[in-house]
Amino acid sequence: MKTLVLGRTPVRVAEVLTTLRADGFDAEGVSTDGEARGLLETEEFAVLIIGGGVEPESRVALKEFVAVHGVRRVIDGALTAPFDTYVRREFEPLIREAAATA
């Protein structure tokens, strides 16, 4: 099961990906809505994490878009330091929960 991370700050996206991958999750990351839509259209992603810097209009549009593209869970996030701890505490349990309902 794949997770897509969308965030406006590439460095933060990379930090999230580093933690997720280190913990055994299959994850990719992008910084634009267009990139996210392109990947989500493949219907390979079961989870979408939307970072705190993503604008409200983009969030709404993406949530509507994923509803017809096989995404089981959308996670709204706003990282706080330390980032790895936040990812493990906030994101990973929700990804596991989505996997369990597959």
N, CA, C and O atoms as a GROMACS GRO file, in nm:
protein
  408
    1MET      N    1   0.084  -0.117   0.000
    1MET     CA    2   0.000   0.000   0.000
    1MET      C    3   0.089   0.123   0.000
    1MET      O    4   0.181   0.135   0.081
    2LYS      N    5   0.060   0.215  -0.092
    2LYS     CA    6   0.144   0.332  -0.107
    2LYS      C    7   0.079   0.456  -0.044
    2LYS      O    8  -0.043   0.471  -0.041
    3THR      N    9   0.167   0.543   0.005
    3THR     CA   10   0.126   0.671   0.062
    3THR      C   11   0.187   0.782  -0.020
    3THR      O   12   0.304   0.775  -0.057
    4LEU      N   13   0.108   0.886  -0.047
    4LEU     CA   14   0.157   1.004  -0.115
    4LEU      C   15   0.158   1.119  -0.017
    4LEU      O   16   0.058   1.146   0.050
    5VAL      N   17   0.270   1.188  -0.009
    5VAL     CA   18   0.286   1.304   0.078
    5VAL      C   19   0.290   1.428  -0.010
    5VAL      O   20   0.375   1.439  -0.099
    6LEU      N   21   0.198   1.522   0.013
    6LEU     CA   22   0.196   1.648  -0.059
    6LEU      C   23   0.229   1.760   0.038
    6LEU      O   24   0.159   1.779   0.138
    7GLY      N   25   0.335   1.833   0.010
    7GLY     CA   26   0.373   1.945   0.094
    7GLY      C   27   0.439   2.051   0.011
    7GLY      O   28   0.504   2.020  -0.089
    8ARG      N   29   0.424   2.174   0.049
    8ARG     CA   30   0.478   2.284  -0.029
    8ARG      C   31   0.628   2.305  -0.009
    8ARG      O   32   0.693   2.370  -0.091
    9THR      N   33   0.683   2.251   0.099
    9THR     CA   34   0.824   2.267   0.129
    9THR      C   35   0.896   2.134   0.102
    9THR      O   36   0.883   2.040   0.181
   10PRO      N   37   0.972   2.127  -0.007
   10PRO     CA   38   1.038   2.000  -0.042
   10PRO      C   39   1.124   1.941   0.069
   10PRO      O   40   1.132   1.819   0.083
   11VAL      N   41   1.188   2.024   0.147
   11VAL     CA   42   1.272   1.973   0.257
   11VAL      C   43   1.187   1.900   0.360
   11VAL      O   44   1.227   1.795   0.410
   12ARG      N   45   1.072   1.955   0.392
   12ARG     CA   46   0.983   1.890   0.488
   12ARG      C   47   0.926   1.760   0.431
   12ARG      O   48   0.915   1.660   0.501
   13VAL      N   49   0.889   1.763   0.303
   13VAL     CA   50   0.840   1.641   0.238
   13VAL      C   51   0.946   1.532   0.248
   13VAL      O   52   0.915   1.417   0.279
   14ALA      N   53   1.070   1.570   0.220
   14ALA     CA   54   1.181   1.473   0.227
   14ALA      C   55   1.197   1.417   0.367
   14ALA      O   56   1.225   1.298   0.384
   15GLU      N   57   1.180   1.500   0.469
   15GLU     CA   58   1.194   1.453   0.607
   15GLU      C   59   1.083   1.354   0.642
   15GLU      O   60   1.108   1.254   0.709
   16VAL      N   61   0.962   1.381   0.597
   16VAL     CA   62   0.852   1.288   0.621
   16VAL      C   63   0.880   1.156   0.551
   16VAL      O   64   0.862   1.049   0.609
   17LEU      N   65   0.923   1.164   0.425
   17LEU     CA   66   0.952   1.043   0.349
   17LEU      C   67   1.064   0.961   0.414
   17LEU      O   68   1.056   0.838   0.418
   18THR      N   69   1.165   1.027   0.463
   18THR     CA   70   1.276   0.957   0.527
   18THR      C   71   1.226   0.875   0.645
   18THR      O   72   1.263   0.758   0.660
   19THR      N   73   1.142   0.934   0.728
   19THR     CA   74   1.089   0.862   0.844
   19THR      C   75   0.997   0.748   0.801
   19THR      O   76   1.010   0.636   0.849
   20LEU      N   77   0.905   0.777   0.711
   20LEU     CA   78   0.812   0.673   0.667
   20LEU      C   79   0.886   0.554   0.606
   20LEU      O   80   0.858   0.439   0.638
   21ARG      N   81   0.979   0.584   0.519
   21ARG     CA   82   1.054   0.476   0.453
   21ARG      C   83   1.139   0.398   0.552
   21ARG      O   84   1.149   0.276   0.542
   22ALA      N   85   1.201   0.467   0.648
   22ALA     CA   86   1.282   0.400   0.749
   22ALA      C   87   1.197   0.304   0.832
   22ALA      O   88   1.246   0.203   0.882
   23ASP      N   89   1.068   0.336   0.845
   23ASP     CA   90   0.978   0.253   0.923
   23ASP      C   91   0.902   0.152   0.837
   23ASP      O   92   0.807   0.090   0.884
   24GLY      N   93   0.945   0.137   0.711
   24GLY     CA   94   0.890   0.032   0.627
   24GLY      C   95   0.772   0.069   0.541
   24GLY      O   96   0.710  -0.020   0.481
   25PHE      N   97   0.737   0.196   0.532
   25PHE     CA   98   0.624   0.238   0.451
   25PHE      C   99   0.669   0.270   0.309
   25PHE      O  100   0.778   0.323   0.288
   26ASP      N  101   0.585   0.238   0.213
   26ASP     CA  102   0.608   0.269   0.073
   26ASP      C  103   0.547   0.407   0.049
   26ASP      O  104   0.425   0.421   0.047
   27ALA      N  105   0.631   0.508   0.030
   27ALA     CA  106   0.582   0.645   0.020
   27ALA      C  107   0.657   0.724  -0.086
   27ALA      O  108   0.775   0.704  -0.110
   28GLU      N  109   0.582   0.816  -0.148
   28GLU     CA  110   0.638   0.911  -0.242
   28GLU      C  111   0.593   1.050  -0.201
   28GLU      O  112   0.496   1.064  -0.127
   29GLY      N  113   0.664   1.152  -0.249
   29GLY     CA  114   0.628   1.287  -0.211
   29GLY      C  115   0.638   1.384  -0.327
   29GLY      O  116   0.722   1.368  -0.416
   30VAL      N  117   0.552   1.485  -0.324
   30VAL     CA  118   0.550   1.589  -0.426
   30VAL      C  119   0.518   1.723  -0.360
   30VAL      O  120   0.478   1.730  -0.244
   31SER      N  121   0.539   1.829  -0.438
   31SER     CA  122   0.515   1.963  -0.384
   31SER      C  123   0.408   2.042  -0.457
   31SER      O  124   0.372   2.151  -0.413
   32THR      N  125   0.355   1.989  -0.568
   32THR     CA  126   0.251   2.062  -0.640
   32THR      C  127   0.125   1.978  -0.654
   32THR      O  128   0.130   1.855  -0.652
   33ASP      N  129   0.013   2.046  -0.669
   33ASP     CA  130  -0.113   1.975  -0.688
   33ASP      C  131  -0.111   1.895  -0.818
   33ASP      O  132  -0.164   1.784  -0.823
   34GLY      N  133  -0.051   1.951  -0.922
   34GLY     CA  134  -0.044   1.882  -1.050
   34GLY      C  135   0.030   1.750  -1.040
   34GLY      O  136  -0.014   1.649  -1.095
   35GLU      N  137   0.144   1.752  -0.970
   35GLU     CA  138   0.220   1.628  -0.950
   35GLU      C  139   0.136   1.528  -0.871
   35GLU      O  140   0.133   1.409  -0.903
   36ALA      N  141   0.069   1.577  -0.768
   36ALA     CA  142  -0.014   1.489  -0.684
   36ALA      C  143  -0.125   1.426  -0.766
   36ALA      O  144  -0.148   1.306  -0.759
   37ARG      N  145  -0.194   1.507  -0.844
   37ARG     CA  146  -0.304   1.455  -0.927
   37ARG      C  147  -0.254   1.349  -1.024
   37ARG      O  148  -0.318   1.245  -1.043
   38GLY      N  149  -0.139   1.375  -1.086
   38GLY     CA  150  -0.083   1.280  -1.181
   38GLY      C  151  -0.057   1.145  -1.117
   38GLY      O  152  -0.087   1.041  -1.175
   39LEU      N  153   0.000   1.146  -0.998
   39LEU     CA  154   0.028   1.020  -0.928
   39LEU      C  155  -0.101   0.955  -0.877
   39LEU      O  156  -0.116   0.833  -0.884
   40LEU      N  157  -0.191   1.036  -0.827
   40LEU     CA  158  -0.315   0.980  -0.773
   40LEU      C  159  -0.402   0.918  -0.881
   40LEU      O  160  -0.478   0.825  -0.854
   41GLU      N  161  -0.392   0.968  -1.003
   41GLU     CA  162  -0.468   0.911  -1.114
   41GLU      C  163  -0.430   0.765  -1.141
   41GLU      O  164  -0.508   0.690  -1.199
   42THR      N  165  -0.310   0.726  -1.101
   42THR     CA  166  -0.267   0.587  -1.122
   42THR      C  167  -0.344   0.491  -1.033
   42THR      O  168  -0.344   0.370  -1.058
   43GLU      N  169  -0.408   0.542  -0.930
   43GLU     CA  170  -0.484   0.464  -0.832
   43GLU      C  171  -0.397   0.364  -0.758
   43GLU      O  172  -0.445   0.260  -0.712
   44GLU      N  173  -0.269   0.396  -0.745
   44GLU     CA  174  -0.175   0.313  -0.669
   44GLU      C  175  -0.163   0.356  -0.524
   44GLU      O  176  -0.103   0.285  -0.443
   45PHE      N  177  -0.219   0.471  -0.489
   45PHE     CA  178  -0.202   0.527  -0.356
   45PHE      C  179  -0.329   0.510  -0.273
   45PHE      O  180  -0.439   0.546  -0.317
   46ALA      N  181  -0.313   0.454  -0.155
   46ALA     CA  182  -0.426   0.433  -0.065
   46ALA      C  183  -0.439   0.544   0.039
   46ALA      O  184  -0.545   0.562   0.098
   47VAL      N  185  -0.329   0.617   0.061
   47VAL     CA  186  -0.328   0.723   0.161
   47VAL      C  187  -0.266   0.849   0.101
   47VAL      O  188  -0.166   0.842   0.029
   48LEU      N  189  -0.328   0.962   0.130
   48LEU     CA  190  -0.274   1.093   0.092
   48LEU      C  191  -0.254   1.174   0.218
   48LEU      O  192  -0.348   1.195   0.295
   49ILE      N  193  -0.131   1.220   0.239
   49ILE     CA  194  -0.102   1.312   0.349
   49ILE      C  195  -0.088   1.450   0.288
   49ILE      O  196  -0.008   1.472   0.198
   50ILE      N  197  -0.169   1.544   0.338
   50ILE     CA  198  -0.164   1.682   0.290
   50ILE      C  199  -0.100   1.767   0.399
   50ILE      O  200  -0.152   1.776   0.510
   51GLY      N  201   0.013   1.829   0.365
   51GLY     CA  202   0.088   1.908   0.462
   51GLY      C  203   0.020   2.039   0.498
   51GLY      O  204  -0.066   2.089   0.426
   52GLY      N  205   0.061   2.094   0.610
   52GLY     CA  206   0.002   2.215   0.664
   52GLY      C  207   0.012   2.337   0.575
   52GLY      O  208  -0.070   2.427   0.587
   53GLY      N  209   0.110   2.343   0.486
   53GLY     CA  210   0.126   2.459   0.399
   53GLY      C  211   0.038   2.458   0.276
   53GLY      O  212   0.037   2.555   0.200
   54VAL      N  213  -0.035   2.350   0.255
   54VAL     CA  214  -0.122   2.340   0.137
   54VAL      C  215  -0.247   2.426   0.162
   54VAL      O  216  -0.313   2.414   0.265
   55GLU      N  217  -0.277   2.510   0.064
   55GLU     CA  218  -0.386   2.606   0.076
   55GLU      C  219  -0.522   2.537   0.090
   55GLU      O  220  -0.542   2.427   0.039
   56PRO      N  221  -0.616   2.602   0.159
   56PRO     CA  222  -0.748   2.542   0.181
   56PRO      C  223  -0.819   2.503   0.051
   56PRO      O  224  -0.883   2.398   0.046
   57GLU      N  225  -0.810   2.585  -0.053
   57GLU     CA  226  -0.876   2.553  -0.179
   57GLU      C  227  -0.818   2.426  -0.240
   57GLU      O  228  -0.891   2.343  -0.294
   58SER      N  229  -0.687   2.412  -0.232
   58SER     CA  230  -0.621   2.291  -0.284
   58SER      C  231  -0.663   2.169  -0.205
   58SER      O  232  -0.687   2.063  -0.263
   59ARG      N  233  -0.674   2.182  -0.075
   59ARG     CA  234  -0.716   2.069   0.010
   59ARG      C  235  -0.854   2.018  -0.032
   59ARG      O  236  -0.874   1.898  -0.050
   60VAL      N  237  -0.947   2.111  -0.047
   60VAL     CA  238  -1.083   2.074  -0.084
   60VAL      C  239  -1.084   2.005  -0.221
   60VAL      O  240  -1.146   1.900  -0.238
   61ALA      N  241  -1.016   2.065  -0.317
   61ALA     CA  242  -1.013   2.010  -0.452
   61ALA      C  243  -0.950   1.870  -0.454
   61ALA      O  244  -1.000   1.780  -0.522
   62LEU      N  245  -0.842   1.853  -0.381
   62LEU     CA  246  -0.775   1.723  -0.379
   62LEU      C  247  -0.861   1.617  -0.310
   62LEU      O  248  -0.865   1.501  -0.353
   63LYS      N  249  -0.928   1.655  -0.204
   63LYS     CA  250  -1.015   1.559  -0.135
   63LYS      C  251  -1.129   1.513  -0.227
   63LYS      O  252  -1.166   1.396  -0.225
   64GLU      N  253  -1.183   1.604  -0.306
   64GLU     CA  254  -1.286   1.566  -0.402
   64GLU      C  255  -1.227   1.475  -0.510
   64GLU      O  256  -1.290   1.378  -0.552
   65PHE      N  257  -1.106   1.507  -0.555
   65PHE     CA  258  -1.039   1.431  -0.660
   65PHE      C  259  -1.010   1.288  -0.615
   65PHE      O  260  -1.035   1.193  -0.691
   66VAL      N  261  -0.959   1.271  -0.494
   66VAL     CA  262  -0.921   1.137  -0.448
   66VAL      C  263  -1.040   1.047  -0.420
   66VAL      O  264  -1.026   0.925  -0.415
   67ALA      N  265  -1.156   1.107  -0.401
   67ALA     CA  266  -1.275   1.028  -0.371
   67ALA      C  267  -1.307   0.929  -0.483
   67ALA      O  268  -1.372   0.827  -0.459
   68VAL      N  269  -1.262   0.957  -0.604
   68VAL     CA  270  -1.289   0.867  -0.717
   68VAL      C  271  -1.162   0.800  -0.769
   68VAL      O  272  -1.163   0.744  -0.879
   69HIS      N  273  -1.054   0.806  -0.691
   69HIS     CA  274  -0.928   0.748  -0.737
   69HIS      C  275  -0.866   0.649  -0.638
   69HIS      O  276  -0.744   0.636  -0.633
   70GLY      N  277  -0.948   0.581  -0.560
   70GLY     CA  278  -0.901   0.470  -0.479
   70GLY      C  279  -0.829   0.504  -0.350
   70GLY      O  280  -0.776   0.415  -0.284
   71VAL      N  281  -0.826   0.631  -0.311
   71VAL     CA  282  -0.760   0.669  -0.186
   71VAL      C  283  -0.853   0.637  -0.071
   71VAL      O  284  -0.968   0.681  -0.069
   72ARG      N  285  -0.804   0.560   0.026
   72ARG     CA  286  -0.885   0.518   0.141
   72ARG      C  287  -0.883   0.619   0.254
   72ARG      O  288  -0.978   0.630   0.331
   73ARG      N  289  -0.772   0.693   0.264
   73ARG     CA  290  -0.759   0.783   0.379
   73ARG      C  291  -0.684   0.908   0.338
   73ARG      O  292  -0.580   0.901   0.273
   74VAL      N  293  -0.738   1.025   0.376
   74VAL     CA  294  -0.669   1.152   0.361
   74VAL      C  295  -0.634   1.200   0.500
   74VAL      O  296  -0.719   1.207   0.589
   75ILE      N  297  -0.507   1.232   0.518
   75ILE     CA  298  -0.458   1.279   0.648
   75ILE      C  299  -0.415   1.424   0.633
   75ILE      O  300  -0.328   1.456   0.551
   76ASP      N  301  -0.475   1.511   0.711
   76ASP     CA  302  -0.433   1.651   0.715
   76ASP      C  303  -0.325   1.663   0.821
   76ASP      O  304  -0.343   1.622   0.935
   77GLY      N  305  -0.212   1.720   0.781
   77GLY     CA  306  -0.103   1.730   0.877
   77GLY      C  307  -0.040   1.868   0.879
   77GLY      O  308  -0.047   1.942   0.782
   78ALA      N  309   0.018   1.899   0.989
   78ALA     CA  310   0.096   2.022   1.006
   78ALA      C  311   0.212   1.985   1.098
   78ALA      O  312   0.196   1.982   1.220
   79LEU      N  313   0.326   1.957   1.039
   79LEU     CA  314   0.440   1.906   1.116
   79LEU      C  315   0.482   1.996   1.229
   79LEU      O  316   0.481   2.119   1.218
   80THR      N  317   0.518   1.933   1.338
   80THR     CA  318   0.584   2.003   1.448
   80THR      C  319   0.711   1.926   1.480
   80THR      O  320   0.719   1.805   1.460
   81ALA      N  321   0.808   1.997   1.529
   81ALA     CA  322   0.937   1.935   1.563
   81ALA      C  323   0.922   1.857   1.694
   81ALA      O  324   0.843   1.895   1.780
   82PRO      N  325   0.997   1.751   1.709
   82PRO     CA  326   1.080   1.686   1.609
   82PRO      C  327   0.993   1.614   1.507
   82PRO      O  328   0.898   1.544   1.543
   83PHE      N  329   1.026   1.630   1.379
   83PHE     CA  330   0.942   1.582   1.271
   83PHE      C  331   0.926   1.431   1.270
   83PHE      O  332   0.816   1.380   1.246
   84ASP      N  333   1.034   1.357   1.298
   84ASP     CA  334   1.023   1.211   1.296
   84ASP      C  335   0.925   1.162   1.403
   84ASP      O  336   0.849   1.068   1.378
   85THR      N  337   0.927   1.224   1.519
   85THR     CA  338   0.835   1.187   1.626
   85THR      C  339   0.692   1.216   1.586
   85THR      O  340   0.602   1.135   1.610
   86TYR      N  341   0.670   1.330   1.525
   86TYR     CA  342   0.536   1.368   1.480
   86TYR      C  343   0.484   1.267   1.377
   86TYR      O  344   0.370   1.221   1.387
   87VAL      N  345   0.568   1.233   1.280
   87VAL     CA  346   0.528   1.138   1.175
   87VAL      C  347   0.490   1.004   1.238
   87VAL      O  348   0.388   0.945   1.203
   88ARG      N  349   0.571   0.958   1.331
   88ARG     CA  350   0.544   0.828   1.395
   88ARG      C  351   0.420   0.832   1.482
   88ARG      O  352   0.346   0.734   1.490
   89ARG      N  353   0.395   0.943   1.547
   89ARG     CA  354   0.282   0.954   1.639
   89ARG      C  355   0.151   0.984   1.566
   89ARG      O  356   0.046   0.930   1.602
   90GLU      N  357   0.156   1.070   1.464
   90GLU     CA  358   0.034   1.118   1.400
   90GLU      C  359   0.000   1.048   1.268
   90GLU      O  360  -0.116   1.016   1.244
   91PHE      N  361   0.099   1.025   1.184
   91PHE     CA  362   0.072   0.971   1.051
   91PHE      C  363   0.072   0.819   1.046
   91PHE      O  364  -0.020   0.758   0.990
   92GLU      N  365   0.174   0.758   1.104
   92GLU     CA  366   0.189   0.613   1.090
   92GLU      C  367   0.070   0.533   1.144
   92GLU      O  368   0.031   0.436   1.079
   93PRO      N  369   0.013   0.567   1.258
   93PRO     CA  370  -0.104   0.489   1.303
   93PRO      C  371  -0.221   0.497   1.205
   93PRO      O  372  -0.293   0.399   1.186
   94LEU      N  373  -0.241   0.612   1.142
   94LEU     CA  374  -0.351   0.628   1.048
   94LEU      C  375  -0.324   0.551   0.918
   94LEU      O  376  -0.416   0.499   0.855
   95ILE      N  377  -0.197   0.545   0.877
   95ILE     CA  378  -0.163   0.466   0.759
   95ILE      C  379  -0.186   0.317   0.788
   95ILE      O  380  -0.240   0.245   0.704
   96ARG      N  381  -0.145   0.273   0.905
   96ARG     CA  382  -0.168   0.133   0.943
   96ARG      C  383  -0.317   0.101   0.948
   96ARG      O  384  -0.360  -0.006   0.904
   97GLU      N  385  -0.394   0.194   1.000
   97GLU     CA  386  -0.539   0.175   1.009
   97GLU      C  387  -0.600   0.161   0.869
   97GLU      O  388  -0.687   0.077   0.847
   98ALA      N  389  -0.555   0.243   0.775
   98ALA     CA  390  -0.604   0.233   0.636
   98ALA      C  391  -0.567   0.100   0.576
   98ALA      O  392  -0.645   0.040   0.502
   99ALA      N  393  -0.446   0.052   0.607
   99ALA     CA  394  -0.400  -0.078   0.554
   99ALA      C  395  -0.483  -0.192   0.611
   99ALA      O  396  -0.510  -0.289   0.541
  100ALA      N  397  -0.522  -0.180   0.735
  100ALA     CA  398  -0.599  -0.286   0.801
  100ALA      C  399  -0.740  -0.299   0.744
  100ALA      O  400  -0.802  -0.405   0.753
  101THR      N  401  -0.790  -0.191   0.686
  101THR     CA  402  -0.925  -0.196   0.632
  101THR      C  403  -0.926  -0.231   0.484
  101THR      O  404  -1.030  -0.229   0.419
  102ALA      N  405  -0.808  -0.264   0.431
  102ALA     CA  406  -0.799  -0.296   0.287
  102ALA      C  407  -0.861  -0.430   0.255
  102ALA      O  408  -0.862  -0.471   0.139
   0.00000   0.00000   0.00000
